[in-house]
Amino acid sequence: DDLAQAALGAYVASLDFRGLRVDEALRRLLARFQLPGEAQKIERVLEAFAHAYHSQEPGPLPSRDTAFILSYSVIMLNTDLHNPNVRHRMSKEAFLRNNRGIAEGEDLPADYLGS
């Protein structure tokens, strides 16, 4: 629904993400907002987040798409680490490998991803 998406976008844009890395900004969002369980709804929330985050604090992220991909990847890493049904946890090396080339074909700085 367009009204709900507009409200979500306005709410997320009202949060201050300046000076924060993506993981810190996601933490700020998720301290105030619980992700829905449905993948399509999670995607809409992360799209709104990526738009707001990139407009406030682009840092090394060249585009909103990069912010979205990295945000989704961080959510997946968190799920992997905290879901008791996951038997093989993702290593730091696997996380870095999964995020190669997400910055419009380039890699993000390793210190940004690995910190």
N, C-alpha and C positions, 0 to 999 in steps of 0.2 A: 504494500500500500504506500502510495506516494507521501501521504501525510506522516506516516510512521517513519519513513526513511528521512524525511526532512527534519523531523523532531530529533531523530538519532544523530543526524549530522550536526544540528545546532547544539545539541547537548555535548557531543564529543569536542566540537570546536570551542566550547566554552571552557574546557580544561586547559591548564597551562602546562605545556610540554617543553617550554624553552629551557635549554641547558641540560636536557635529559637524553640519555641513550635510548634506543628503542625499547629495550627490556625494562628500563626504569619507567618510561612513559606508559608502557603496557601495564605495569604494576600499578601506576597511578590510576589508570582507567579502571582496571579490574578490582581495585579497592572500593570503587563506587558503583560498579556495574557488573553483574554476573553474566557470563556468556551463556547464551541459550544452548541447548543440547543438539539442535539440528545444524548440520554442516552448512546449509545455505544461509541460515540466519547468522552463524558465526562469520561467514564470509562477508555479509553485509556490515556487520559491526567492524570487522577488520578493515574493510574498504573505507568506512567513515573515519576510523582511527588513522589509517595511512594518509588520507587526505589532510586531516587536521595536523598530524605530526609533521608531515613533510612541509606544510606551509609555515609551521612555527619553528622547526628545528631540523633543517635538511641534513646538516652535518655532512658525512661522506656519502649520503644516499642521493643519487642523481635524479631520482624520480619518485612519484607516488607509488608506481608499480614496484620499485625496489623496496620501499617501505612496507608495502603490503606483503610481498613475498617473505621478507625477513620477519615480519610480525607473525605470519602464519607459521613459519619455521620455528620461531620461539615458542609459540603455543604448542606445536607438535612435540618439541623437546620437553616442555614442561609436562605434557601428558605422558610422554615416554618415561620420564623420571618418577612420576608420582602415581602411575596406574599400577596396582598390584598384579594385574593380569599380564603385564609385559615381562617376558622372561629375559630378553637380551636388551640391556640398556644401551642407548646410543652413546658412543664415546665422543669426546671433544673432536677428535680427528674426523669422525663420521659427520658431525654437525658442520664442521668447516668444509668438508668435501661436498656435502649437500647444498651448500650455499655458494659454491664457486660459480662465477659468471652471472650472478643475479643483478649486478649493477650495470645494466644495459650491455651485457656481454663481458664485462670486466669483473674482477674480484674486488670485494670490499677489503679495506685494510685488515690484515690479520689481527692487529691489536684491537680493532673495533669489535670484531666477532669473538675474539678469545678472551676479552676482559670480563 
